[in-house]
Amino acid sequence: DLAIKYGLLFHPEKNFYQYSNYMVFHLIDSCNQFTNLEAFIHPSVKLLWELDQKNGTEYVKTLMAYVNSDRMVSKASEELFIHRNTFNYRFEKIKDITCIEFNNEETILQIILSCHIVEYLDKYRES
């Protein structure tokens, strides 16, 4: 039931949902009942999120694609269906705006979780 709940919210175009693909959203949803989730968003991701909302950019989505693709630019650009040069331009802007240490695994974990929280909050505010 939970796989369907989160699957329909985050990927309504799909016909099959596995709970393992949505566990992080279940965790975030459970935490949302007890605390302000925005307090757990990494400051750099929060800044990018605010810029996305203000300017219509896709910095958080670009950042998430980068970390989800094992930090491989070609794979991340394919995931976003954009040209590699477009991805590189966006990613350079992200690096200019933030002070994210991309070689620090703990920071990367915080970035991933923060991006998931942002995705969750965006979806729930839409619905």
Phi, psi and omega in degrees: 000319180292322178300318179293316180304306183284325178299315179295328180285315187265333180218065183296343181285346181272160180252348184226133183232129175255135181303322182301335178282347186235008181303319181298324178289326175296316177299312180297317179299319179296318178293327182300335181288340188242347186207168175277109184298329182300337178293341183260003179276128177305137183305323179293320178292321178298318178298314179297320179298316179297319177295320177301314181293322183284318190250356181074020177281176180231047182294317181295317178298320179294316179298316180295319178298321180297311182287329178288338183258030180058031177061036177254117185300315182298317180293320180294319180294323176295319179300324181270355182059043177232160179292149181304320180294323177296316178299312180301320178298310179299317184293323176297321176297318179299315180295324178293322184283323187248174175241037183291132176268098185286353177260005180257113185296324178295320177296318180299319177299317178297321179295315180299311179298318179298318178296321177294320178297317178299315179299316178300310182297319177299315181294317182287333176284331177289323187270000000 
